[in-house]
Amino acid sequence: MMRLILGGLLLTMVFSAQAKILYVDVATGSDATSYAANGPSTPWASIGRAVWGSTSMANQNSSQAAQAGDTVIVRAGVYTTTQMTATRYIPAYNPVNNGSYGNPITISAEGTVTLRSNTTGGGSPIIGAYNKSYIVWDGFYVDEPNIQTVSDTGPVVVWSSNNITIQNLTINGKTSGWNDNHNAIRIESSRDSIIRNNRMFGIRNAGRNANGSAMMLYTSTNITIEHNEIYNSGGGIFVKGANPGPFNIRYNLIHHIDG
């Protein structure tokens, strides 16, 4: 029994040693840096390089992107992408790799990290997860007035995914040009995920009705939504459509809502 326990501990230690802390710095980084060479003094320049493994969304390289167990530290600055997915359900920064139980991929802001897009093509959400598992987005300032979002979605989307954590975001929303769903955070066809400690404001659709709620959920199960602040928006948290649940919606502060 002792040999089995020691063997398990050794395996855990070996796996933990393989996980990396990776760095992104828009001011000093270089996207030519390899995954192996990335470190505090040799960061990448873009978030795309960290999550896609390349500078091109269309030509991703899983071996050069953040792996299960890795933490990506994104240093303070304004990060603007010109690459969007032209869909309402796949975020621009959708990681190419999955995390795993106990070893998520964590993308974390250090200081004020502002996310924007600048593209003449189709828009999309900017962060979240599509068809992914065990991803954490932590601490970003999402500047939707400077993000090209599209109808029936918003800047942060979790779609067909599981065990996703969205936390400590500030989402500065906008009034959309469409009278359809427009949300700061959209959860759809997903499960076993947590949305917590986020601040969302200024989110409305053109009709200024409940479809412009800061959060919206469709066909999802076992989602916890807690300790969020929502204000100055068309609606708060809208559980819409056929949702099997359960949901834990608790300890949220919702005020100054149109509806």
N, C-alpha and C positions, 0 to 999 in steps of 0.2 A: 504493500500500500504506500509506504514511504517513497519507494522508487517511482510509482505512478505520479504521486503529488509533485515530486521534484522534477520529473519529466515535463509535467504540465507547466510548472513555473518557468522552466528553461525555454519551452516553446513560446510562452508569453513574452519573456524577456527578449528572445530573438526577434519576434514580430514587432515589438515596440521599438527595438533599435532600428528597424527598417523604416519606420514612419519618419517623415521629415517636417520641419518648419520651413516653409517657403516664403519668399518675400517679393512684393511688387511695389515699385516706387516710380511714379510717373515722371518725377524730376530727375532721377539719377540712374534708372534702370536701363537694361538692354534686353530686348526680346531674343537676341542671338545667344544668350546664355543658355546652356543646357540644363536639363533637370538636375543632373548630378552636381553641376557646378553652382546651382542657385544657393545663395546664403545671404546673411545680413549685409555684407558688403558687395554682393553681386546679385542684386535683385533683377527681376523682370520689369519691363516698363508698362505692361498692360495686363488687365484682368483676363482678357481673352487668352493670352499666352499661358496663364496659369490653369484655366479650366478647359481650354481646347487642346493644349499641347502644341499649338502653332499660332501664327498670327492670322490665320485664315479659318473662319468658321466652316468653310466648305471643304477644307483639307485638314481635318483634325488628326492628332497623333496621340493616342492614349498613353504610350510609353513615356511621353514628354510632359504629360499633364499631372496635376495633383492626383495622388493615389489614395486608396482607402487608408485612413489613419492620419493622413497629412493635414496640416493646418497652413492655410495661406494667409499671411499677414499683409494687408493692403495699407500702405502708409498714406498719410493725409495728402489730399490733393483733389483735383477735378479730373475725373476719368470719363472721356467721351468716346463712344464707339460709333463707327460709320457702318457697322455690320449688324443688320437686324434680320429676323427670320421671315418676315412678311406673313406671319400667322398670328392668331390670337392666343395660341396655347403653348408655343415653344419660346421660352425666353432667349434673348441673345446670348447671355452667359450661362447656357445650359451645360453643366459639366459633362465631358465625354466619358468619365469614369463614374462608377458607383462607389459609395462607401459600403461598410458592412456593420453588422451588430457589434457595438463597442468600439468601432473604428470608423467613424464618419469622416467624410471630407468636410472640413470647416473652412469657410472663407470669411475672414474677420477684418473689420475696419479698425485701423489704429488712428485715433484722432478723427477729424471730420473728413470723410471720404464721400465726395459728391458724384453721383452717377447721372450721366446725360447721354443722349444720342444725337447724331448729326448725320442724317442720311436723306438722300433724295428718292430712295426706293421705298418699299413698303416698311411699315413699322412693325413693332411687336412688343411684348413685355421685355423688360431688361434683365431681371434676375428671377430666380425661383428654380423650378425643376420640371422637366417633362420626361416621363418614363424612367425615373431615377429612384434610387434608394439611399437613405442615410446621408443626406446633405444638410449642412447647416449654413445659413446666411446670417451674419451677425454684425449689426452696428452701422449700417450704411445710411447716407442721406440720399433719398431717391427724389430727384428734382423733376417731377413729371411735366411741368410747363416747358422743360427743355428735353423731353423725351417724345419721340414719335410713336405714341401708342395707337391702337386700332380699335375698331368697334367690337363690343361684346367681350371686353377684357380690361386689362389695366397694366400698370408697370411691374407688378409682382404676381406671378402665377405659379401655382403648384397643380400639376395636371397629370393624371395617370401615374402617380408616384406614391411612395410610402416612406414613413419614418423620416420626414422632412421637418426641420426646425427653422422657423423664420422669427428672428428675435432682435430687439433693440434697434429696429429701423425707425427713421423719421421719414414719412412719405408726405411730401408737399404735392398735393394733387392739383387738378385743374377741372374746369367745366368743359366736358367734351362737346364736340360739334355734332354728335349723334344722339338721338333719343332712344337709346338702347342701353343695355347693361354697361356700366362704367364703374370700375371698382379699383381701390388701391391694392387690395390683395384678393385674388380669386383662387378658390380651392375647388377643384372638380375631379371626380372619379379617382379620389385619393383616399388614403387611410393612414391611421397610426401616426399622426403628425401634430405638431405643436406650433401655435402662433402666439407669441407672448412678448410683453414689454415693448410694444411698438406704439408710435404716435403717428396718427393719420389725420389729415385735415385738408379742406378745400376740394373734396371729391364730389363732383356732381355730373349728371348727364344733362343733355340739352333741355329735357323736360322737367328737370329739378324734381324728380319723383324718387320712389324707393329703389328703382333700378340703378340709381346713382349712389348706392350705399357704399361705405368705405370697405366693407367686407361682404363677400357673397360666396355661398357654398352650394354646390350641386353634387348629387349622387356620390356622397362621400361617407366615410364611417370612421368612428373613433378619432375625432379631431378635438383637440383642446385649444380653446381660445381664452386667454386669461391675461389680466394686468395690462390691457391695451387702453390707450386713450384715443377717442374718436370725437372730432368736433368740426363745426363749420362745414357740414357736408349734407348731401341729400338724404342720407340714411345712415344707420349705424351698422348692425350686423344682420344680414338678410339670408336666412336659411331658405333657399329657393329650390323648387323642383323636388324630385323623388329622392329623398335622402334616407338611407337605411339607419344612419346614426350608429351608436349613440354619439352625442356631442357633450363636451364639458365647456359651457360658456359661462364664465364666472369672473368676478372681480374686475370687470371692465368699467371704465368711466366714459360715458357717452353723453355729450351735451352740445347745445346750440346746433340742433339738427332741424332741417327744413320740414320733414314729414311729421 
